[in-house]
Amino acid sequence: MNLAARFRRKEEIVGRRIADESFLIPVCGKPVDMNNIFVLNPLADFIWQLLDGERTLEVIISEIVQEFDVTAVQAGADASDFVGQLLQNSLIQETA
């Protein structure tokens, strides 16, 4: 994945924290489909919060390394995997 890429959360996806768990919930004007709710682990939640369209993937990886006890290689693999899943599920979009 391109480390200079920038991604932002789609407006129709809402992140919520309930009882120490983080969820992504699509809100599209119709009743919420429970099959489309995503539960985030702490790393995924951290990455989700950083997807503001301003930070590059490289910056996000650097912030992961600072926040968690992982190498840059592991942080890069985890971030790329999660961002790929978000793109596949149309929860984020790449910005110019």
DRENDO-1510 file (C-alpha; in Angstrom, 1 decimal, always signed):
<recs>
REC; n; res; u; v; w
REC; 1; MET; +0.0; +0.0; +0.0 .
REC; 2; ASN; +1.2; +3.5; -0.8 .
REC; 3; LEU; +2.7; +5.1; +2.4 .
REC; 4; ALA; +1.9; +8.6; +1.0 .
REC; 5; ALA; -1.8; +7.8; +0.7 .
REC; 6; ARG; -4.3; +9.6; +2.8 .
REC; 7; PHE; -7.6; +8.2; +3.9 .
REC; 8; ARG; -10.6; +9.6; +5.6 .
REC; 9; ARG; -13.6; +8.1; +7.3 .
REC; 10; LYS; -16.9; +8.2; +5.3 .
REC; 11; GLU; -19.5; +10.5; +6.8 .
REC; 12; GLU; -22.1; +7.8; +6.8 .
REC; 13; ILE; -20.0; +5.7; +9.1 .
REC; 14; VAL; -20.3; +6.5; +12.8 .
REC; 15; GLY; -17.7; +5.3; +15.4 .
REC; 16; ARG; -19.1; +4.7; +18.9 .
REC; 17; ARG; -17.6; +3.5; +22.2 .
REC; 18; ILE; -19.8; +1.4; +24.4 .
REC; 19; ALA; -18.6; -0.2; +27.6 .
REC; 20; ASP; -14.9; -0.1; +26.6 .
REC; 21; GLU; -15.6; -1.5; +23.1 .
REC; 22; SER; -15.5; +0.4; +19.9 .
REC; 23; PHE; -17.9; -0.1; +17.0 .
REC; 24; LEU; -18.3; +1.2; +13.5 .
REC; 25; ILE; -22.0; +1.6; +12.5 .
REC; 26; PRO; -23.1; +2.6; +9.0 .
REC; 27; VAL; -26.0; +5.0; +9.1 .
REC; 28; CYS; -27.8; +5.4; +5.8 .
REC; 29; GLY; -31.3; +6.5; +6.5 .
REC; 30; LYS; -32.6; +3.0; +7.0 .
REC; 31; PRO; -32.6; +0.7; +10.0 .
REC; 32; VAL; -29.2; -0.4; +11.0 .
REC; 33; ASP; -28.2; -3.8; +9.6 .
REC; 34; MET; -26.6; -5.7; +12.5 .
REC; 35; ASN; -24.4; -7.6; +10.0 .
REC; 36; ASN; -22.8; -4.3; +9.0 .
REC; 37; ILE; -21.6; -3.3; +12.5 .
REC; 38; PHE; -17.9; -3.7; +13.0 .
REC; 39; VAL; -16.2; -4.2; +16.4 .
REC; 40; LEU; -12.7; -2.7; +16.7 .
REC; 41; ASN; -9.8; -3.9; +18.8 .
REC; 42; PRO; -7.7; -1.2; +20.5 .
REC; 43; LEU; -5.3; -0.9; +17.5 .
REC; 44; ALA; -8.0; -0.7; +15.0 .
REC; 45; ASP; -9.8; +1.9; +17.0 .
REC; 46; PHE; -6.6; +3.9; +17.2 .
REC; 47; ILE; -6.1; +3.8; +13.5 .
REC; 48; TRP; -9.7; +4.7; +12.8 .
REC; 49; GLN; -9.3; +7.8; +14.9 .
REC; 50; LEU; -6.3; +8.9; +12.8 .
REC; 51; LEU; -8.0; +8.5; +9.4 .
REC; 52; ASP; -8.8; +12.2; +9.0 .
REC; 53; GLY; -7.8; +12.7; +5.4 .
REC; 54; GLU; -4.7; +14.7; +6.5 .
REC; 55; ARG; -2.3; +12.1; +7.8 .
REC; 56; THR; -0.5; +9.8; +5.4 .
REC; 57; LEU; -0.3; +6.1; +6.1 .
REC; 58; GLU; +3.4; +6.6; +6.9 .
REC; 59; VAL; +2.5; +9.1; +9.6 .
REC; 60; ILE; -0.2; +6.8; +11.0 .
REC; 61; ILE; +2.4; +3.9; +11.1 .
REC; 62; SER; +4.8; +6.2; +13.0 .
REC; 63; GLU; +2.1; +7.1; +15.5 .
REC; 64; ILE; +1.3; +3.4; +16.0 .
REC; 65; VAL; +4.9; +2.7; +16.8 .
REC; 66; GLN; +4.9; +5.5; +19.4 .
REC; 67; GLU; +1.6; +4.3; +21.0 .
REC; 68; PHE; +2.0; +0.5; +20.9 .
REC; 69; ASP; +5.0; -1.7; +21.6 .
REC; 70; VAL; +5.5; -2.8; +18.0 .
REC; 71; THR; +8.1; -2.5; +15.3 .
REC; 72; ALA; +7.6; -0.3; +12.3 .
REC; 73; VAL; +7.4; -3.4; +10.1 .
REC; 74; GLN; +4.6; -4.9; +12.3 .
REC; 75; ALA; +2.8; -1.5; +12.5 .
REC; 76; GLY; +3.0; -1.1; +8.7 .
REC; 77; ALA; +1.6; -4.6; +8.1 .
REC; 78; ASP; -1.2; -4.1; +10.7 .
REC; 79; ALA; -2.1; -0.7; +9.4 .
REC; 80; SER; -2.1; -1.8; +5.7 .
REC; 81; ASP; -4.2; -4.8; +6.5 .
REC; 82; PHE; -6.8; -2.8; +8.5 .
REC; 83; VAL; -7.0; +0.0; +5.9 .
REC; 84; GLY; -7.4; -2.6; +3.2 .
REC; 85; GLN; -10.3; -4.1; +5.1 .
REC; 86; LEU; -11.9; -0.7; +5.6 .
REC; 87; LEU; -11.5; +0.1; +1.8 .
REC; 88; GLN; -13.0; -3.3; +0.9 .
REC; 89; ASN; -16.0; -2.6; +3.1 .
REC; 90; SER; -16.4; +1.0; +1.8 .
REC; 91; LEU; -15.9; +2.5; +5.2 .
REC; 92; ILE; -13.2; +4.9; +4.2 .
REC; 93; GLN; -12.0; +6.6; +1.0 .
REC; 94; GLU; -8.7; +7.8; -0.3 .
REC; 95; THR; -8.2; +11.6; -0.4 .
REC; 96; ALA; -6.3; +13.5; -3.0 .
</recs>
